[in-house]
Amino acid sequence: MLDAAVDRMEGYREGPVWTPLPLGLQADYQVPLRSKGMGPEAIERHLTALLPYGVGNTHPRFFGWVHGSGTPGNLLADITAATMNANLGGRDHGAMYVEKQVVNWCREIFQFPETSSGLIVSGTSIATIVALKTARDRCFDFSSRKTGLQKTALGQLVGYTSAQTHSCVARAFDILGLGSDALRKIAVNEHFEIDTYALQTAITEDRAAGFTPFVIVGTAGAVNVGAIDDLETLADIAQAEKLWLHIDGAFGALGVLCEQLRPRLTGIKRADSLAFDFHKWLHVNYDAGFILMRSEELHRRTFSERPEYLKGAERGLAAGNPWPVEYGPELSRGFRALKVWTQLAEHGTDKLGALIAQNCAQAAYLKTLVDDHPHMDMVAPVAMNICCLRYRAPGQDELEVDRLNDEIVVQLQVQGLAAPSTTLVNGRNAIRVNITNHRTTRADMDMLILEIDRIGQELMIATNWIKNNPKSLADKH
């Protein structure tokens, strides 16, 4: 099995980017529960057969959504973590010291004070819930932990974020009992960054209407186009209005490791909380996210609950206080910290930062290819590592062009050539190319543009678009 895994890693560039699981293998996972085990040899055959049928994010031409690519070193970490089978909810054991080291390193990376705290979680979605619960409970001096939100004098709490912010923020409002309507989605400027003037106006109007503003959520790397909000200005507004500043930095926050992006992310160190993922631009294997909190005291007051069976001690296995369970909702926690520690320790921040810069340079290069191409347009600025482009079909209405761009992406995927995704930019479908893979090269950008054009031409011929347009793309080409 180890040989098969290493062979798969060595061959990540080979073969299709994505291949759907064949029907025969699908049938293997549609059988009744066994009363008798099949044995380790049969299990090994099943596992080996499954290896080629992932989502494709390990391939250098996987450009969909924002998926990390993983590294071979994490295989060693996962083997070690599986062997130890440690629960990092608490107690005094070796794995806990690894997680504490990662927390300290995150403080250092983002220039948070010694009084800050952190917790490794599955991803930014859970990290956001941890952060916003702390921000919410602080408003009630933590009495809401027992009384809930029914008996409060503050009225409706409201928060603010960009219209480009990830949907996990609205979901967190829902989960926390605030309701997603309590999250005001503020318009963006031409760079897809939050309009800070509109934000200030919304806060003022809400206060006048009897609402209680409590949080601003800034974005460091909007999921659609990669935009970075003006975090310094958001920090100024939050300070003046006495609001909690949370930053969704799911993939963009780690841009602080890159000299090119660092000046645009200085506002992070002023945040009350920061959520981000190691499994995106740090290339750690899934899953590994993080919540970093400026105030350890507020963080622990939000979650700490130590019943008698979780009583701490000064010595022995029940020492090592405070425990991670006091900073989040989970007592049962796997040893995610080891693969994060392994990645940082093996490669160092200089190399990881250089890979981030490399992806940004590749996105800039892709933009030049699109700008020079007669059949394609950029539909959003390139802020970091994401390009949003649109294939043109002169003479066709916008809905037809929407369908054409959707089908180009599907064909790229099913033909195994590349795996971008689609999104909406200014109400129109766009081909979205996210580059967060350390295996990607400029040659992959060249191939992507050639294949988009080839597929676009073939689709228009197949649907008689060219026949119906004398000034066709084929003639121009």
C-alpha positions as CSV (number, residue, x, y, z in Angstrom):
1,M,0.0,0.0,0.0
2,L,2.9,2.4,0.8
3,D,4.5,1.6,-2.5
4,A,1.2,2.3,-4.3
5,A,0.8,5.6,-2.5
6,V,4.4,6.7,-3.4
7,D,3.9,5.7,-7.0
8,R,0.7,7.8,-7.1
9,M,2.5,10.8,-5.7
10,E,5.3,10.5,-8.3
11,G,2.8,10.3,-11.1
12,Y,0.5,13.3,-10.1
13,R,1.3,15.1,-13.4
14,E,0.5,12.0,-15.5
15,G,-3.0,11.1,-16.8
16,P,-6.2,13.0,-16.7
17,V,-6.7,15.7,-14.1
18,W,-10.1,14.2,-13.1
19,T,-11.6,10.8,-13.8
20,P,-15.0,9.8,-12.4
21,L,-15.2,6.6,-10.4
22,P,-16.1,3.8,-12.9
23,L,-19.4,2.1,-12.4
24,G,-17.8,-1.1,-11.5
25,L,-15.9,0.5,-8.6
26,Q,-19.0,2.5,-7.6
27,A,-20.8,-0.8,-7.2
28,D,-18.2,-1.9,-4.6
29,Y,-19.5,0.9,-2.4
30,Q,-23.1,0.1,-2.8
31,V,-23.3,-3.3,-1.0
32,P,-24.9,-4.3,2.2
33,L,-23.0,-4.1,5.5
34,R,-20.8,-7.2,5.9
35,S,-21.2,-9.5,8.9
36,K,-17.9,-11.2,8.0
37,G,-14.8,-9.1,7.2
38,M,-13.1,-9.5,3.9
39,G,-9.5,-9.5,5.3
40,P,-6.5,-7.2,4.8
41,E,-5.5,-8.4,1.4
42,A,-8.9,-7.6,-0.1
43,I,-8.9,-4.2,1.6
44,E,-5.5,-3.4,0.2
45,R,-6.8,-4.1,-3.3
46,H,-9.8,-1.9,-2.8
47,L,-7.7,1.0,-1.4
48,T,-5.2,0.8,-4.2
49,A,-7.9,0.7,-6.8
50,L,-9.4,3.9,-5.3
51,L,-6.2,6.0,-5.6
52,P,-6.6,7.4,-9.2
53,Y,-10.1,8.7,-8.5
54,G,-9.7,11.7,-6.3
55,V,-11.1,15.2,-7.0
56,G,-7.9,16.0,-9.0
57,N,-6.4,18.7,-6.8
58,T,-3.0,17.0,-6.7
59,H,-2.7,17.4,-10.5
60,P,-0.9,20.7,-11.6
61,R,-3.8,21.6,-13.8
62,F,-6.5,21.4,-11.2
63,F,-7.7,25.0,-11.1
64,G,-11.1,24.6,-9.5
65,W,-12.3,26.4,-6.4
66,V,-9.4,26.8,-3.9
67,H,-8.0,23.3,-3.2
68,G,-4.6,22.6,-1.8
69,S,-2.3,20.1,-3.5
70,G,-0.6,18.3,-0.6
71,T,3.0,17.2,-0.3
72,P,4.8,13.8,0.1
73,G,6.1,14.9,3.6
74,N,2.6,14.9,4.9
75,L,2.4,11.1,4.2
76,L,5.0,10.6,6.9
77,A,3.1,12.9,9.3
78,D,-0.2,11.1,8.6
79,I,1.4,7.7,9.2
80,T,2.8,8.9,12.5
81,A,-0.4,10.5,13.6
82,A,-2.4,7.3,12.7
83,T,0.0,5.2,14.6
84,M,-0.2,7.4,17.7
85,N,-4.0,7.7,17.4
86,A,-3.9,10.7,19.8
87,N,-6.9,12.7,21.0
88,L,-5.9,16.4,21.3
89,G,-8.9,17.5,23.3
90,G,-6.6,17.7,26.3
91,R,-4.2,16.1,28.8
92,D,-0.5,16.0,28.9
93,H,1.1,14.0,26.0
94,G,3.6,14.5,23.2
95,A,1.1,15.5,20.5
96,M,-0.1,18.5,22.6
97,Y,3.4,20.0,22.5
98,V,3.3,19.9,18.7
99,E,0.0,21.8,18.6
100,K,1.3,24.4,21.0
101,Q,4.3,24.9,18.8
102,V,2.1,25.4,15.8
103,V,0.0,28.0,17.7
104,N,3.2,29.9,18.7
105,W,4.4,29.8,15.1
106,C,1.0,31.2,13.9
107,R,1.4,34.1,16.4
108,E,4.8,34.8,14.9
109,I,3.6,34.6,11.3
110,F,0.8,37.1,11.8
111,Q,2.5,39.2,14.5
112,F,-0.2,38.6,17.2
113,P,0.7,39.3,20.8
114,E,1.7,36.7,23.4
115,T,-1.7,37.1,25.0
116,S,-3.3,35.6,21.9
117,S,-4.5,32.0,21.5
118,G,-5.2,29.6,18.7
119,L,-6.8,26.3,17.8
120,I,-6.4,23.9,14.9
121,V,-9.7,23.0,13.4
122,S,-11.0,21.3,10.2
123,G,-11.2,24.6,8.2
124,T,-12.2,28.2,8.0
125,S,-15.9,27.4,8.3
126,I,-15.5,26.1,11.8
127,A,-12.9,28.7,12.6
128,T,-15.4,31.4,11.7
129,I,-18.0,30.0,14.1
130,V,-15.5,29.9,16.9
131,A,-14.5,33.6,16.2
132,L,-18.1,34.9,15.8
133,K,-19.3,33.1,18.9
134,T,-16.6,34.9,20.9
135,A,-17.6,38.2,19.4
136,R,-21.3,37.6,20.1
137,D,-20.8,36.4,23.7
138,R,-18.5,39.3,24.5
139,C,-21.5,41.7,23.8
140,F,-23.4,40.1,26.7
141,D,-20.4,39.7,29.0
142,F,-20.8,36.0,28.3
143,S,-24.1,35.7,30.1
144,S,-25.6,34.5,26.9
145,R,-23.9,31.2,27.4
146,K,-26.5,30.3,29.9
147,T,-29.5,32.6,29.1
148,G,-29.2,32.5,25.4
149,L,-30.3,35.4,23.2
150,Q,-33.9,35.6,24.3
151,K,-33.4,37.8,27.4
152,T,-31.1,40.5,26.2
153,A,-31.4,44.2,26.2
154,L,-29.2,44.8,23.2
155,G,-31.8,43.9,20.6
156,Q,-30.8,42.5,17.2
157,L,-27.1,42.1,16.7
158,V,-25.9,42.9,13.2
159,G,-22.6,42.4,11.4
160,Y,-21.0,43.6,8.1
161,T,-19.0,42.0,5.4
162,S,-18.4,42.3,1.7
163,A,-20.8,41.0,-0.9
164,Q,-17.8,38.9,-2.1
165,T,-17.2,37.2,1.2
166,H,-17.5,33.4,1.5
167,S,-20.9,32.0,2.4
168,C,-19.5,30.4,5.5
169,V,-19.9,33.7,7.3
170,A,-23.6,33.8,6.7
171,R,-23.8,30.2,7.7
172,A,-22.1,31.0,11.0
173,F,-24.7,33.8,11.7
174,D,-27.4,31.2,11.1
175,I,-25.8,28.5,13.3
176,L,-25.2,31.0,16.1
177,G,-28.9,32.0,16.2
178,L,-28.4,35.5,14.8
179,G,-29.9,34.7,11.5
180,S,-28.2,35.2,8.1
181,D,-30.3,38.4,7.5
182,A,-28.4,40.0,10.4
183,L,-25.3,39.9,8.2
184,R,-25.2,43.1,6.0
185,K,-23.5,42.4,2.7
186,I,-21.9,45.6,1.7
187,A,-21.3,46.5,-2.0
188,V,-17.8,46.3,-3.5
189,N,-15.8,48.7,-5.6
190,E,-14.4,48.1,-9.0
191,H,-11.6,46.0,-7.5
192,F,-14.2,43.8,-5.8
193,E,-13.1,45.1,-2.4
194,I,-15.6,46.2,0.3
195,D,-16.8,49.8,-0.1
196,T,-15.7,51.3,3.2
197,Y,-17.8,54.4,2.7
198,A,-20.9,52.2,2.2
199,L,-19.9,50.2,5.3
200,Q,-19.6,53.3,7.5
201,T,-23.0,54.5,6.2
202,A,-24.6,51.1,7.0
203,I,-23.3,51.1,10.5
204,T,-24.6,54.6,11.2
205,E,-28.0,53.7,9.7
206,D,-28.3,50.5,11.7
207,R,-27.5,52.3,15.0
208,A,-30.1,54.9,14.2
209,A,-32.7,52.2,13.5
210,G,-32.1,50.5,16.9
211,F,-29.8,47.7,15.8
212,T,-26.6,46.7,17.6
213,P,-23.6,46.4,15.3
214,F,-21.0,44.0,16.8
215,V,-18.7,42.7,14.1
216,I,-17.0,43.6,10.8
217,V,-15.7,40.7,8.7
218,G,-12.9,41.6,6.3
219,T,-11.7,39.3,3.5
220,A,-8.1,38.5,2.6
221,G,-8.7,36.7,-0.6
222,A,-12.3,36.7,-1.8
223,V,-13.2,33.3,-3.1
224,N,-14.6,34.6,-6.5
225,V,-11.7,36.8,-7.7
226,G,-9.1,36.8,-4.9
227,A,-9.7,40.4,-3.8
228,I,-8.2,41.7,-0.6
229,D,-10.3,44.2,1.4
230,D,-8.6,47.4,2.7
231,L,-7.9,45.8,6.0
232,E,-6.2,48.8,7.6
233,T,-9.3,51.0,7.0
234,L,-11.5,48.2,8.3
235,A,-9.4,48.1,11.4
236,D,-9.7,51.9,11.8
237,I,-13.5,51.7,11.5
238,A,-13.8,48.8,13.9
239,Q,-11.7,50.7,16.4
240,A,-13.7,53.9,16.1
241,E,-17.0,52.0,16.3
242,K,-15.9,49.6,19.0
243,L,-16.7,46.6,16.9
244,W,-15.0,43.2,16.7
245,L,-12.8,42.8,13.5
246,H,-12.7,39.3,12.1
247,I,-10.8,38.5,9.0
248,D,-11.6,35.6,6.7
249,G,-8.2,34.7,5.3
250,A,-9.0,31.2,4.2
251,F,-6.4,31.1,1.5
252,G,-5.1,34.7,1.2
253,A,-3.9,35.3,4.8
254,L,-0.8,33.2,4.3
255,G,0.2,35.6,1.6
256,V,2.0,37.4,4.5
257,L,4.8,34.9,3.7
258,C,5.2,36.5,0.3
259,E,7.0,39.9,-0.1
260,Q,4.7,40.8,-3.0
261,L,1.5,40.4,-0.9
262,R,2.7,41.3,2.6
263,P,2.2,45.1,2.3
264,R,-1.5,44.5,1.4
265,L,-2.1,42.3,4.5
266,T,-0.7,44.5,7.3
267,G,-4.1,45.0,8.7
268,I,-4.3,41.4,9.8
269,K,-2.2,42.0,12.8
270,R,-4.8,44.5,14.1
271,A,-7.7,42.0,13.9
272,D,-9.5,40.5,16.9
273,S,-9.6,37.1,15.1
274,L,-8.3,35.5,12.0
275,A,-9.5,32.3,10.3
276,F,-7.4,30.6,7.6
277,D,-6.6,27.2,6.2
278,F,-3.3,25.3,6.1
279,H,-4.7,22.9,3.5
280,K,-4.9,25.6,0.8
281,W,-1.9,27.7,0.1
282,L,0.4,26.0,2.6
283,H,-0.2,22.7,0.8
284,V,-0.9,20.7,3.9
285,N,-3.0,17.6,3.3
286,Y,-6.7,17.8,4.1
287,D,-8.0,18.9,6.5
288,A,-6.3,21.6,8.6
289,G,-7.6,25.1,9.4
290,F,-6.9,27.5,12.2
291,I,-8.5,30.2,14.3
292,L,-6.2,32.8,15.8
293,M,-7.6,35.0,18.6
294,R,-6.1,38.2,19.9
295,S,-7.5,37.7,23.4
296,E,-6.9,34.3,25.0
297,E,-9.1,35.4,27.9
298,L,-12.1,36.1,25.8
299,H,-11.5,33.0,23.7
300,R,-11.4,30.7,26.8
301,R,-14.4,32.4,28.5
302,T,-16.4,31.6,25.4
303,F,-15.9,27.9,25.4
304,S,-14.3,26.7,28.7
305,E,-16.4,24.1,30.5
306,R,-14.6,21.5,32.6
307,P,-17.0,19.0,34.3
308,E,-15.7,16.7,37.0
309,Y,-14.6,14.0,34.6
310,L,-12.4,16.5,32.8
311,K,-10.8,17.9,35.9
312,G,-7.3,19.0,35.5
313,A,-4.3,18.3,37.6
314,E,-0.8,19.7,38.3
315,R,0.9,16.4,37.7
316,G,0.3,13.2,35.7
317,L,-1.7,12.7,32.6
318,A,-4.5,15.2,33.5
319,A,-1.9,18.1,33.6
320,G,-1.1,20.3,30.6
321,N,-3.7,22.9,31.3
322,P,-5.5,24.7,29.8
323,W,-6.7,22.1,27.3
324,P,-7.7,22.8,23.7
325,V,-11.3,21.8,24.6
326,E,-11.5,25.1,26.4
327,Y,-11.1,27.0,23.1
328,G,-13.6,25.3,20.8
329,P,-16.6,23.0,20.7
330,E,-14.7,19.7,20.2
331,L,-13.3,17.4,22.9
332,S,-12.4,14.6,20.4
333,R,-9.8,16.1,18.1
334,G,-7.4,14.3,15.8
335,F,-3.6,15.0,15.5
336,R,-3.9,17.6,12.6
337,A,-1.1,19.6,14.2
338,L,1.6,17.1,13.1
339,K,1.2,17.6,9.4
340,V,1.2,21.3,9.8
341,W,4.3,21.2,11.9
342,T,5.9,18.8,9.4
343,Q,5.2,21.2,6.5
344,L,6.6,24.3,8.2
345,A,9.6,22.5,9.7
346,E,10.5,20.6,6.5
347,H,10.3,23.5,4.1
348,G,10.5,26.7,6.1
349,T,8.6,30.0,5.5
350,D,10.9,31.3,2.8
351,K,10.3,28.4,0.4
352,L,6.5,28.3,1.1
353,G,6.4,32.1,0.5
354,A,8.2,31.7,-2.7
355,L,5.7,29.1,-3.9
356,I,2.9,31.6,-3.1
357,A,4.7,34.3,-5.2
358,Q,5.2,31.7,-8.0
359,N,1.4,31.1,-8.2
360,C,0.7,34.9,-8.3
361,A,3.3,35.3,-11.1
362,Q,1.6,32.4,-13.0
363,A,-1.8,34.2,-12.6
364,A,-0.3,37.4,-13.9
365,Y,1.2,35.4,-16.9
366,L,-2.2,33.9,-17.6
367,K,-3.7,37.3,-17.7
368,T,-1.3,38.4,-20.4
369,L,-2.3,35.3,-22.4
370,V,-5.9,36.2,-22.1
371,D,-5.3,39.9,-22.9
372,D,-3.4,38.9,-26.1
373,H,-6.1,36.4,-27.2
374,P,-8.7,37.6,-29.7
375,H,-11.4,35.4,-28.3
376,M,-11.1,35.9,-24.6
377,D,-11.6,38.7,-22.0
378,M,-10.6,39.2,-18.4
379,V,-13.7,40.0,-16.4
380,A,-12.0,40.9,-13.1
381,P,-8.7,42.2,-11.9
382,V,-6.0,39.7,-10.9
383,A,-5.5,40.5,-7.2
384,M,-3.4,37.4,-6.3
385,N,-3.7,33.9,-7.8
386,I,-7.2,33.9,-9.4
387,C,-8.1,34.7,-13.0
388,C,-11.7,35.1,-14.1
389,L,-12.0,35.1,-17.9
390,R,-14.8,34.8,-20.5
391,Y,-14.7,33.2,-23.9
392,R,-16.4,35.5,-26.5
393,A,-18.9,34.5,-29.2
394,P,-19.7,37.6,-31.3
395,G,-23.2,38.0,-32.4
396,Q,-24.6,35.8,-29.6
397,D,-26.7,37.0,-26.7
398,E,-25.2,36.9,-23.2
399,L,-27.2,33.9,-22.1
400,E,-25.8,31.9,-25.0
401,V,-22.3,33.0,-24.1
402,D,-23.0,32.0,-20.5
403,R,-23.9,28.5,-21.6
404,L,-20.9,28.3,-23.9
405,N,-18.5,29.2,-21.0
406,D,-20.1,26.7,-18.7
407,E,-19.8,23.9,-21.4
408,I,-16.1,24.8,-22.0
409,V,-15.4,24.2,-18.3
410,V,-17.3,20.9,-18.3
411,Q,-15.5,19.7,-21.4
412,L,-12.1,20.6,-19.9
413,Q,-13.0,18.5,-16.9
414,V,-14.5,15.4,-18.6
415,Q,-11.7,15.3,-21.1
416,G,-9.2,15.3,-18.2
417,L,-7.3,18.3,-19.6
418,A,-7.8,20.8,-16.8
419,A,-10.2,21.4,-14.0
420,P,-11.2,25.1,-13.6
421,S,-14.5,26.1,-12.1
422,T,-17.2,28.6,-13.0
423,T,-18.5,31.6,-11.2
424,L,-20.6,34.8,-11.6
425,V,-18.8,38.1,-12.2
426,N,-21.1,41.1,-12.6
427,G,-24.0,38.7,-13.3
428,R,-22.3,36.8,-16.1
429,N,-20.7,33.3,-16.1
430,A,-16.9,33.3,-16.1
431,I,-14.2,30.6,-16.3
432,R,-12.5,30.8,-12.9
433,V,-8.8,29.7,-12.7
434,N,-7.4,29.4,-9.2
435,I,-3.7,28.5,-9.0
436,T,-2.7,27.1,-5.6
437,N,-0.5,24.2,-6.7
438,H,3.2,24.1,-6.2
439,R,3.4,21.6,-9.2
440,T,1.9,24.1,-11.7
441,T,4.1,25.6,-14.4
442,R,3.7,28.3,-17.0
443,A,3.4,25.5,-19.6
444,D,0.2,24.5,-17.9
445,M,-1.1,28.1,-18.5
446,D,-0.2,27.9,-22.2
447,M,-2.0,24.5,-22.5
448,L,-5.1,25.8,-20.7
449,I,-5.5,28.7,-23.1
450,L,-5.0,26.5,-26.2
451,E,-7.6,24.0,-24.9
452,I,-10.1,26.6,-24.0
453,D,-9.9,28.0,-27.5
454,R,-10.0,24.6,-29.2
455,I,-13.1,23.5,-27.2
456,G,-14.8,26.9,-27.7
457,Q,-14.3,26.6,-31.5
458,E,-15.5,23.1,-31.6
459,L,-18.6,23.9,-29.6
460,M,-19.5,26.8,-31.8
461,I,-19.2,24.7,-34.9
462,A,-21.3,21.9,-33.3
463,T,-24.1,24.4,-32.5
464,N,-23.9,26.3,-35.9
465,W,-22.9,29.5,-34.1
466,I,-20.1,30.1,-36.6
467,K,-22.4,29.3,-39.6
468,N,-24.9,31.9,-38.4
469,N,-22.2,34.6,-37.9
470,P,-20.3,35.8,-41.1
471,K,-17.7,37.5,-38.9
472,S,-17.0,34.3,-37.1
473,L,-14.3,33.5,-34.6
474,A,-13.0,30.9,-37.0
475,D,-12.5,33.4,-39.7
476,K,-10.7,35.7,-37.3
477,H,-8.6,32.9,-36.0
